Amino acid sequence: MSKPIDKNKYWIKTGTDVAHKDYPNRKMVVEKIVKTRKEKISETGEKYTKTFIVGVNCHWMTDDGSYGRGQFLTTELMPFDLAIEEFANEPKR
């Protein structure tokens, strides 16, 4: 029996606008989700394959107009709309 899929857990998809938590005002676009598969053995001895996300490839435009690319962990990213809201609500220094 499979577990129900948590839709909130899988919010990152190809083409999604994201921001890095350290740079919330820089809009990045998800190019690809990098995954790997591992074979596991269940408690009953059956073999099964589990898929893990290794990273998220993104691209963005830098301040000088050049093209930037990088791979990030899902925990480093947030939806761009949410990042803009948080960035706007930050106290000015």
C-alpha positions in Angstrom: 0.0 0.0 0.0 1.5 3.4 -1.0 1.4 6.5 1.1 -0.7 9.5 0.0 1.4 12.1 -1.8 1.9 15.4 0.2 1.3 18.1 -2.4 3.0 20.8 -0.2 6.2 18.7 -0.1 6.6 18.7 -3.9 6.2 22.4 -4.6 9.4 22.7 -6.7 8.8 21.8 -10.4 10.6 22.7 -13.6 9.8 26.3 -14.6 8.9 27.4 -11.0 10.1 30.8 -9.9 12.2 30.5 -6.8 14.6 32.5 -4.6 17.5 31.5 -2.5 16.9 32.2 1.2 20.1 34.3 1.4 19.1 36.4 -1.7 15.3 36.7 -1.6 15.2 39.5 -4.1 16.9 37.6 -6.9 14.4 35.6 -9.1 15.7 32.2 -10.3 13.9 29.7 -12.5 14.1 25.9 -11.9 15.7 24.2 -14.9 15.8 20.6 -13.6 15.4 18.6 -10.4 18.4 16.3 -10.1 17.5 12.9 -8.7 19.2 9.6 -7.9 17.8 6.1 -7.2 18.8 3.6 -4.6 17.8 0.0 -4.2 16.6 -0.8 -0.7 15.4 -4.0 1.0 12.2 -3.9 3.0 11.7 -5.5 6.4 10.0 -8.4 4.6 13.1 -8.9 2.3 11.6 -7.4 -0.8 13.8 -5.2 -3.0 12.4 -1.8 -4.0 13.7 1.4 -5.5 13.6 4.7 -3.7 14.2 8.1 -5.4 16.1 10.9 -3.7 16.4 14.5 -4.8 20.1 15.5 -5.0 19.6 19.1 -5.9 17.8 21.7 -8.0 19.4 23.3 -11.0 18.4 26.9 -11.5 19.3 29.9 -13.7 19.0 33.6 -13.2 20.2 36.9 -14.6 22.8 38.8 -12.6 22.8 42.5 -11.9 25.2 43.2 -14.7 23.0 41.2 -17.2 25.0 38.0 -17.4 23.5 34.5 -17.0 24.0 32.7 -13.8 23.5 29.0 -13.1 23.8 26.9 -10.0 22.6 23.8 -8.1 20.9 24.2 -4.7 19.4 22.0 -2.0 15.6 22.2 -1.8 15.9 23.5 1.8 17.8 26.6 0.4 15.0 27.6 -1.9 11.6 29.2 -1.4 8.8 30.3 -3.7 9.7 33.7 -5.2 6.3 35.2 -4.4 6.9 34.3 -0.7 10.4 35.6 -0.8 9.2 39.0 -2.1 6.6 39.2 0.7 9.2 38.5 3.4 11.8 40.8 1.8 9.2 43.7 1.7 8.3 43.1 5.4 11.9 43.1 6.6 12.8 46.1 8.8 15.0 48.7 7.0 18.6 48.9 8.3 
